[in-house]
């Protein structure tokens, strides 16, 4: 009798290596899917072979870096998306792509089941499974961290490492590193371990993508970013593909300590969690894009986008990339970005990313109107008299009403 196939989201790390072995020894043919999202892996082919050595019937590697940046990171950038005013959503943006790739591979392989290694306390379980069910409502899901027989036997890193040693599964994880991390081309995230104490400062040796701002170069670096219809296309005059552009800015920004964030966030599953993030290239692009919009977007369009941005960010964070509401927001986005074309100049220095100039062929900035120098006939200051008087009508009425209320006491 043929064994049932299951497509596992596989990273080659401790958790998914143990989960691969565990599922394979429960009667499944595991197809391990390893996606190249720009994480620093020396040898993806070696990880693919390792998957088969650990127990996968088949191990597949896919390079999705360009798709990730083009179709997920850049739309979030165009929305200026920040979750709770701080988090640039690096992990959140990667999960729907991973889950989509699993569903597509499951279809090609004739598999009726998918699996992931997200824990039962985190957001990723929601992101993976909502995407699975949005793209294939009939798919079956194996989530070992929610199965008592798994999490009771393997409740933490110590037990996972012991399991790996017992079954000769090669892993790099050790108990000496008191945090967990997840990395892609957008960022690296750190959580758990010592970071569960929100008063505990991160260790200097934890950071991987960014230099300590105190040790960054003593000379500022100027960077020019070119946008076309809201999409960054060139750095310092060199046109680059989406993934190459973000990778380049990661290197440049990381050298100057750009993009470190330490925050306590509200998980969708109902708890507070502490996360530390490094997002050098994403931070530079976020600052530059806002500067480009400031000169090319109408005031009320900016305010409309700003009012919708928290909703977009929550949808991404909570795992609703493939939802009706997200489709509407993404359909709106191109119209807002048509004129967001031009160049932004930034200065990078010891953790700071400062805009020093912006220009666009579609600029709404009119020197003749805004100039404080001699009147050029574009603006009559006397027009402001009636403008202010009309806008004050409601304020005067409010004053009279409040005065009556106070007198009636």
C-alpha positions as CSV (number, residue, x, y, z in Angstrom):
1,X,0.0,0.0,0.0
2,X,1.4,3.4,-1.0
3,X,2.4,5.7,1.8
4,X,0.7,9.1,2.1
5,X,2.8,12.0,0.8
6,X,3.3,15.1,2.9
7,X,5.1,18.3,1.8
8,X,7.1,19.8,4.8
9,X,8.4,23.4,5.0
10,X,12.0,22.5,5.7
11,X,14.8,24.8,6.7
12,X,17.5,22.3,7.6
13,X,17.7,23.6,11.2
14,X,17.0,21.8,14.5
15,X,13.2,22.0,14.6
16,X,12.4,21.0,11.0
17,X,15.2,18.3,10.9
18,X,13.7,16.6,13.9
19,X,10.1,17.1,12.6
20,X,11.1,15.6,9.2
21,X,12.5,12.5,10.9
22,X,9.6,12.2,13.3
23,X,7.0,12.4,10.5
24,X,8.9,10.1,8.2
25,X,8.9,7.4,11.0
26,X,5.1,7.6,11.3
27,X,4.2,6.2,7.9
28,X,4.6,9.2,5.6
29,X,6.6,9.9,2.5
30,X,8.0,13.3,3.3
31,X,8.8,15.8,0.5
32,X,11.1,18.3,2.1
33,X,10.8,21.8,0.5
34,X,13.7,24.1,1.2
35,X,13.2,27.7,-0.1
36,X,16.0,30.1,-0.8
37,X,14.7,33.3,0.7
38,X,18.2,34.9,0.9
39,X,19.1,33.3,4.3
40,X,22.9,32.9,4.7
41,X,23.3,29.2,3.9
42,X,26.7,28.1,2.7
43,X,25.5,25.1,0.7
44,X,21.8,24.6,-0.1
45,X,22.6,21.4,-2.0
46,X,24.1,20.0,1.2
47,X,21.0,20.8,3.1
48,X,18.9,19.2,0.4
49,X,21.0,16.0,0.7
50,X,20.8,16.2,4.4
51,X,17.0,16.2,4.2
52,X,17.1,12.9,2.3
53,X,19.6,11.5,4.8
54,X,17.3,12.4,7.7
55,X,14.4,10.6,6.2
56,X,12.8,12.6,3.3
57,X,11.6,10.5,0.3
58,X,12.5,13.6,-1.8
59,X,14.1,16.9,-1.0
60,X,13.5,20.0,-3.2
61,X,15.3,23.4,-3.3
62,X,13.6,26.4,-4.9
63,X,15.2,29.9,-5.3
64,X,12.4,32.4,-4.6
65,X,14.4,35.4,-3.6
66,X,13.3,37.6,-6.5
67,X,9.6,36.6,-6.1
68,X,9.8,37.3,-2.4
69,X,11.2,40.8,-2.7
70,X,9.1,41.7,-5.8
71,X,5.7,40.3,-4.8
72,X,5.8,40.5,-1.0
73,X,8.4,42.9,0.3
74,X,7.9,45.7,-2.3
75,X,4.1,45.9,-1.9
76,X,4.6,46.2,1.9
77,X,7.2,48.9,1.2
78,X,4.8,50.8,-1.0
79,X,2.2,50.7,1.8
80,X,4.9,52.0,4.2
81,X,3.8,49.1,6.4
82,X,4.8,48.9,10.0
83,X,3.2,46.7,12.6
84,X,2.5,48.5,15.8
85,X,4.5,51.5,14.4
86,X,7.8,49.6,14.5
87,X,8.1,46.1,12.9
88,X,8.8,46.0,9.1
89,X,7.2,42.5,8.9
90,X,10.2,40.5,7.5
91,X,9.1,37.1,8.9
92,X,5.4,37.8,8.3
93,X,6.0,38.5,4.6
94,X,7.9,35.3,4.0
95,X,5.3,32.9,5.5
96,X,2.6,33.2,2.8
97,X,5.2,32.6,0.1
98,X,6.5,29.5,1.8
99,X,3.0,28.1,2.3
100,X,2.1,28.9,-1.3
101,X,5.1,27.1,-2.6
102,X,4.1,24.1,-0.4
103,X,0.6,24.0,-1.8
104,X,2.0,24.2,-5.4
105,X,4.5,21.4,-4.8
106,X,1.8,19.3,-3.1
107,X,-0.3,19.7,-6.3
108,X,2.6,18.6,-8.5
109,X,3.6,15.7,-6.3
110,X,0.0,14.5,-5.7
111,X,0.3,15.0,-2.0
112,X,-2.8,15.6,0.1
113,X,-1.0,16.8,3.2
114,X,1.4,19.6,4.2
115,X,3.3,20.2,7.4
116,X,5.2,23.0,9.2
117,X,7.4,23.3,12.2
118,X,5.8,26.4,13.8
119,X,5.2,26.3,17.5
120,X,1.7,26.3,19.1
121,X,2.3,29.7,20.8
122,X,3.5,31.7,17.8
123,X,2.0,33.6,14.9
124,X,3.6,31.4,12.2
125,X,1.2,28.5,12.8
126,X,-1.6,30.9,11.9
127,X,0.2,32.3,8.9
128,X,1.0,28.9,7.4
129,X,-2.3,27.3,8.0
130,X,-4.5,30.2,6.9
131,X,-2.5,30.3,3.6
132,X,-2.8,26.6,3.2
133,X,-6.6,26.7,3.6
134,X,-7.0,29.8,1.5
135,X,-5.2,28.1,-1.5
136,X,-6.6,24.6,-0.9
137,X,-9.5,24.2,1.5
138,X,-9.2,20.4,1.3
139,X,-5.6,20.1,2.3
140,X,-4.7,18.1,5.4
141,X,-2.2,19.7,7.8
142,X,0.3,18.2,10.2
143,X,1.5,20.6,12.9
144,X,3.6,18.5,15.3
145,X,3.9,21.2,17.9
146,X,0.2,21.0,18.4
147,X,0.2,17.2,18.7
148,X,0.4,16.0,22.4
149,X,2.5,12.9,21.4
150,X,5.1,15.3,19.9
151,X,5.2,18.3,22.3
152,X,5.0,16.2,25.4
153,X,8.1,14.2,24.3
154,X,9.9,17.1,22.8
155,X,8.9,20.3,24.7
156,X,12.0,22.4,24.2
157,X,15.5,22.8,22.6
158,X,17.2,20.5,25.1
159,X,14.9,17.6,24.2
160,X,15.2,18.3,20.5
161,X,19.0,18.3,20.6
162,X,18.9,15.0,22.5
163,X,16.5,13.5,19.9
164,X,18.9,14.7,17.1
165,X,21.9,13.1,18.8
166,X,20.0,9.9,19.5
167,X,18.9,9.5,15.8
168,X,22.2,10.8,14.4
169,X,20.6,13.9,12.8
170,X,23.4,16.5,12.2
171,X,22.4,19.9,13.6
172,X,24.4,23.0,14.5
173,X,22.1,24.1,17.4
174,X,23.6,24.0,20.9
175,X,22.2,24.9,24.3
176,X,24.9,27.6,24.6
177,X,23.0,30.1,22.3
178,X,20.2,31.4,24.5
179,X,17.9,32.7,21.6
180,X,16.3,31.5,18.4
181,X,16.6,33.3,15.0
182,X,15.0,33.3,11.6
183,X,16.5,35.0,8.6
184,X,15.6,35.9,5.1
185,X,16.6,38.7,2.6
186,X,14.4,41.2,4.4
187,X,15.7,40.7,7.9
188,X,16.7,38.5,10.8
189,X,14.6,38.1,13.9
190,X,15.6,37.0,17.3
191,X,13.3,35.8,20.1
192,X,13.0,33.3,23.0
193,X,15.7,32.4,25.5
194,X,17.2,35.4,27.3
195,X,15.0,37.7,25.2
196,X,11.9,36.5,27.1
197,X,12.9,38.9,29.8
198,X,12.0,42.3,28.3
199,X,14.5,44.1,30.6
200,X,17.4,41.9,29.4
201,X,19.5,43.7,26.9
202,X,20.5,41.8,23.7
203,X,24.0,40.5,23.7
204,X,26.4,42.2,21.3
205,X,27.4,38.9,19.7
206,X,23.8,38.1,18.8
207,X,23.6,40.5,15.9
208,X,24.5,39.2,12.5
209,X,23.4,41.7,9.8
210,X,24.4,45.0,11.4
211,X,27.5,46.5,13.0
212,X,27.2,48.0,16.4
213,X,26.3,51.6,15.6
214,X,28.9,52.8,18.2
215,X,31.6,50.9,16.2
216,X,30.3,51.9,12.7
217,X,32.4,54.1,10.4
218,X,33.1,57.7,11.6
219,X,32.3,59.0,8.2
220,X,28.8,59.2,6.8
221,X,27.9,57.5,3.5
222,X,25.6,59.1,0.9
223,X,23.2,56.8,-0.9
224,X,21.0,57.6,-3.9
225,X,17.9,55.4,-4.5
226,X,15.9,55.6,-7.7
227,X,12.2,54.8,-7.7
228,X,9.9,54.1,-10.6
229,X,6.2,53.9,-9.9
230,X,6.9,53.3,-6.2
231,X,9.4,50.4,-6.9
232,X,13.1,50.9,-6.0
233,X,15.1,50.1,-9.2
234,X,18.6,51.5,-8.7
235,X,21.1,52.4,-6.1
236,X,23.8,55.0,-6.8
237,X,22.9,54.9,-10.5
238,X,23.2,51.1,-10.8
239,X,20.0,49.3,-11.8
240,X,19.5,46.1,-9.8
241,X,16.9,43.3,-9.6
242,X,14.7,43.4,-6.6
243,X,16.6,40.8,-4.6
244,X,20.0,42.1,-5.6
245,X,19.0,45.7,-4.7
246,X,17.8,44.6,-1.2
247,X,20.9,42.5,-0.7
248,X,23.1,45.4,-1.6
249,X,21.3,47.8,0.8
250,X,21.6,45.1,3.5
251,X,25.3,45.2,3.1
252,X,25.6,49.0,2.9
253,X,23.1,49.6,5.8
254,X,24.5,46.9,7.9
255,X,27.9,48.4,7.9
256,X,26.5,51.6,9.4
257,X,24.4,49.8,12.0
258,X,21.1,50.7,10.3
259,X,17.8,48.9,11.2
260,X,18.1,47.5,14.7
261,X,14.8,47.2,16.5
262,X,13.9,45.9,20.0
263,X,10.2,45.7,20.6
264,X,7.4,44.0,22.6
265,X,4.7,43.2,20.1
266,X,1.1,41.9,20.4
267,X,0.9,38.4,18.9
268,X,-2.2,37.5,17.0
269,X,-2.6,34.4,19.3
270,X,-3.2,36.7,22.3
271,X,0.0,37.3,24.1
272,X,2.8,39.8,24.2
273,X,6.2,38.7,22.9
274,X,9.6,40.4,22.7
275,X,11.4,40.4,19.4
276,X,14.7,41.9,18.2
277,X,15.1,42.6,14.5
278,X,17.8,43.6,12.1
279,X,16.4,45.1,8.9
280,X,19.1,47.3,7.4
281,X,18.0,47.4,3.7
282,X,14.3,47.4,4.5
283,X,14.8,50.4,6.8
284,X,16.6,52.4,4.2
285,X,14.0,51.7,1.6
286,X,11.2,52.5,4.0
287,X,12.7,55.9,4.8
288,X,13.4,56.6,1.1
289,X,10.0,55.6,-0.1
290,X,8.2,57.9,2.4
291,X,10.4,60.7,1.2
292,X,9.6,60.0,-2.4
293,X,5.9,59.9,-1.6
294,X,6.1,63.2,0.3
295,X,7.0,65.0,-3.0
296,X,4.7,63.1,-5.4
297,X,1.5,62.2,-3.6
298,X,-1.5,64.4,-2.9
299,X,-2.0,65.3,0.7
300,X,-5.3,63.4,1.0
301,X,-3.9,60.4,-0.8
302,X,-1.1,60.3,1.8
303,X,-3.6,60.5,4.6
304,X,-5.8,57.8,3.0
305,X,-2.8,55.5,2.7
306,X,-1.7,56.3,6.3
307,X,-5.2,55.4,7.5
308,X,-5.2,52.1,5.7
309,X,-1.6,51.1,6.5
310,X,-2.2,49.7,10.0
311,X,-4.9,47.5,8.6
312,X,-2.6,46.3,5.8
313,X,0.1,45.6,8.4
314,X,-2.3,43.7,10.7
315,X,-3.4,41.5,7.7
316,X,0.2,40.7,6.9
317,X,1.1,40.1,10.5
318,X,-1.9,37.9,11.2
319,X,-1.5,35.7,8.2
320,X,-4.3,37.1,5.9
321,X,-2.2,37.7,2.7
322,X,-4.6,35.7,0.6
323,X,-7.8,37.3,1.9
324,X,-10.6,39.3,0.2
325,X,-9.6,42.4,2.1
326,X,-5.9,42.1,1.1
327,X,-6.9,41.7,-2.5
328,X,-8.8,45.0,-2.3
329,X,-5.8,46.8,-0.7
330,X,-3.3,45.5,-3.2
331,X,-5.6,46.5,-6.1
332,X,-5.7,50.0,-4.7
333,X,-1.9,50.3,-4.4
334,X,-0.8,50.7,-8.0
335,X,-3.0,53.8,-8.5
336,X,-1.3,55.5,-5.5
337,X,2.2,54.7,-6.9
338,X,1.9,55.9,-10.5
339,X,3.7,59.1,-9.9
340,X,6.1,57.9,-7.1
341,X,9.1,58.2,-9.4
342,X,12.4,60.0,-8.8
343,X,15.5,59.9,-6.7
344,X,16.0,60.2,-2.9
345,X,19.3,61.0,-1.4
346,X,20.1,59.6,2.1
347,X,22.9,59.9,4.6
348,X,23.8,56.8,6.7
349,X,25.7,57.4,9.9
350,X,26.0,55.3,13.1
351,X,22.6,53.8,13.0
352,X,20.8,56.8,11.6
353,X,19.2,57.0,8.1
354,X,18.5,60.6,7.2
355,X,16.9,62.0,4.0
356,X,19.0,64.9,2.6
357,X,17.2,65.4,-0.8
358,X,14.5,64.2,-3.1
359,X,13.6,65.0,-6.7
360,X,10.9,63.8,-9.2
361,X,9.7,64.6,-12.7
362,X,6.2,64.4,-11.2
363,X,6.9,66.5,-8.1
364,X,3.9,68.4,-6.6
365,X,6.4,70.8,-4.9
366,X,6.0,74.2,-6.5
367,X,8.7,76.7,-5.5
368,X,6.7,79.6,-6.9
369,X,3.9,78.8,-4.5
370,X,5.8,77.9,-1.4
371,X,8.7,80.5,-1.6
372,X,9.0,82.9,1.3
373,X,10.8,85.3,-1.0
374,X,9.2,88.0,-3.2
375,X,5.7,87.2,-4.4
376,X,5.7,85.6,-7.8
377,X,1.9,85.9,-8.3
378,X,1.2,82.3,-7.5
379,X,-0.3,82.8,-4.1
380,X,-2.2,85.8,-2.6
381,X,-1.8,85.9,1.2
382,X,-5.1,87.8,1.5
383,X,-6.9,84.6,0.3
384,X,-5.9,83.1,3.6
385,X,-8.2,85.5,5.5
386,X,-11.5,84.0,4.2
387,X,-10.0,80.5,4.3
388,X,-9.2,80.8,8.0
389,X,-12.5,82.5,8.8
390,X,-14.5,79.7,7.2
391,X,-12.5,77.0,9.0
392,X,-13.1,78.8,12.3
393,X,-16.9,78.7,12.0
394,X,-17.2,75.3,13.7
395,X,-14.6,76.3,16.3
396,X,-16.6,79.4,17.2
397,X,-19.9,77.4,17.3
398,X,-18.2,74.8,19.6
399,X,-17.0,77.6,21.9
400,X,-20.5,79.1,22.2
401,X,-22.0,75.6,23.0
402,X,-19.4,74.8,25.7
403,X,-20.0,78.2,27.2
404,X,-23.8,77.6,27.4
405,X,-23.2,74.1,29.0
406,X,-20.9,75.6,31.6
407,X,-23.4,78.4,32.4
408,X,-26.2,75.8,32.8
409,X,-24.4,73.9,35.5
